[in-house]
């Protein structure tokens, strides 16, 4: 099966000293040229749907090639979708920051460079950490927020990952078994659906060969360490300041970010909906791509 997300050209926009790689497609898309300065991209920005674009923030060691195209295509039937590599990741130049606050600042600068006054923001895994901080840093920029397979940082009382998770997520090279363990739970059906998702990634990954460098994912690891510290900037003490509607979702068998984090967030966010999938893990959004995309589109369409 062919996917629109597998055929979209990679574009670039200069943001300060870095060149950010992104793909922009879906309902109402009006894109700029494949390589642009910030001012050129801003002059060409805009969606003909009248709705803000949906910007996606990726996981630990993930690039724009690691989004499941079935999920992206389902979103793109009704929304303009933007995926990008943050600073130092994948096709984007520069050095990866060691805090999520810096990553949020870079993500906001990228959105500004596209000339977008407002977006809907979807963050998965560490992308959810970045999305929360971006929303706190720039509340006027975010209309709706989706936090998937993620948490608010700090000390929520939720269990952390066990030693095997840390070991597997830091393997120098990851194989199918690593991904199945980390993302799709321990049940046979989850593994079957996980393998289907992994094979859908092959088109982009085999063509580009681009992965996150060891230096970059080690910087991300440092940021994860800061995120669990009470001495660092996290979203946990500030969730009540996020006034926009928020969808928090996860798989009940997430081994990377315990699903209890989602419940903890719901107790402090003023306007949140929490959704848990009882038969899924960290990558529930790829395990159920069409079903969860429909949930996302419904959430974004509500007045």
C-alpha positions, -999 to 999 in steps of 0.1 A, spaced: 0 0 0 13 35 -9 10 65 15 9 102 8 33 107 37 59 86 19 58 108 -12 60 143 3 92 162 -4 114 173 25 116 211 28 140 232 47 139 266 65 167 285 81 162 292 118 192 311 132 223 291 126 204 258 118 185 245 88 154 227 99 140 199 78 102 194 76 74 180 56 40 198 52 10 181 36 -26 173 40 -59 192 37 -55 228 26 -18 227 25 -1 258 9 37 251 10 67 272 2 97 261 -19 118 232 -8 145 255 6 136 288 21 147 315 45 125 323 74 110 353 57 103 334 25 86 306 44 65 331 64 53 348 32 41 315 18 26 302 50 -10 294 54 -37 267 52 -68 271 31 -89 252 56 -91 281 81 -78 258 108 -43 260 122 -18 233 111 -12 203 133 25 202 143 39 169 155 69 165 179 87 132 178 100 106 204 134 98 218 157 88 189 129 95 164 131 115 131 105 126 106 110 92 90 98 74 122 62 86 120 39 58 109 26 69 74 -8 52 81 -13 75 111 -1 106 92 -23 99 62 -53 95 84 -47 128 100 -40 145 67 -75 136 53 -89 165 74 -59 185 87 -27 201 74 1 182 90 37 193 97 64 170 109 99 182 114 133 173 129 143 195 158 178 209 162 205 183 157 181 155 148 178 136 116 180 160 86 182 192 107 216 207 114 229 221 147 236 206 181 209 189 201 201 207 234 204 189 267 171 203 282 136 201 270 131 238 277 157 245 250 141 220 226 108 238 232 124 271 224 138 257 191 104 242 182 87 275 187 114 293 166 107 268 138 70 274 140 77 312 139 100 307 109 70 292 90 50 323 97 24 305 117 5 326 143 -12 295 159 -9 258 157 -24 226 172 4 207 189 9 169 192 38 156 212 46 119 216 69 106 243 97 132 248 78 152 222 51 155 248 76 170 273 86 195 247 50 203 237 40 210 273 69 234 278 63 251 245 27 257 255 38 272 288 64 293 271 42 306 243 5 301 253 -7 323 224 9 300 199 -10 268 208 -48 263 202 -50 227 213 -25 203 229 -22 165 226 2 148 250 7 111 240 27 85 258 42 112 280 43 129 314 48 162 331 82 156 346 91 161 382 78 137 409 43 126 402 45 94 422 42 72 391 66 43 387 96 48 364 109 25 337 128 -7 349 164 -14 341 156 -34 310 139 -5 294 169 17 299 192 -10 285 171 -15 254 165 21 246 202 28 247 213 0 224 237 14 198 215 0 171 179 -10 176 162 -40 160 126 -52 156 126 -69 190 138 -38 207 110 -17 191 84 -43 199 94 -44 236 96 -7 240 66 4 220 40 -23 215 36 -41 248 40 -78 256 8 -93 241 9 -113 208 -17 -90 191 4 -59 200 35 -75 186 16 -84 154 4 -49 149 38 -35 159 55 -55 132 30 -41 107 38 -6 118 75 -12 116 72 -25 81 53 7 71 83 27 82 106 8 59 99 29 28 113 61 42 140 46 64 155 23 38 156 52 13 173 77 35 193 57 60 191 87 84 191 79 121 197 100 152 234 102 160 248 89 192 258 124 203 222 136 197 204 108 215 229 111 244 219 148 246 183 137 247 192 112 275 206 141 295 174 160 290 154 130 303 176 130 334 169 167 340 132 161 334 129 139 364 147 163 387 129 187 410 157 212 404 150 215 367 122 232 347 94 207 342 57 211 334 45 194 366 43 225 389 28 245 361 0 223 346 -27 245 360 -14 273 338 -21 254 306 -56 267 298 -61 253 263 -80 220 258 -56 190 262 -60 154 251 -38 131 272 -35 95 259 -14 64 264 -14 26 262 -21 10 296 10 -13 291 35 15 283 69 3 297 86 36 289 62 62 305 39 46 330 2 53 322 -2 66 358 15 98 345 -16 104 324 -39 102 354 -16 125 374 -18 151 346 -56 150 346 -57 160 382 -40 193 375 -49 203 339 -79 226 339 -94 213 306 -82 177 299 -95 145 285 -76 113 293 -78 82 271 -61 48 278 -59 18 255 -60 -14 276 -43 -36 250 -16 -12 239 19 1 248 39 33 242 31 34 204 -6 29 207 -10 56 181 7 33 156 -9 2 169 -44 17 161 -35 44 135 -69 50 119 -88 46 151 -67 70 171 -64 95 142 -102 97 143 -100 105 180 -74 132 173 -95 148 145 -126 148 166 -108 165 195 -94 191 172 -127 198 155 -146 206 187 -155 242 193 
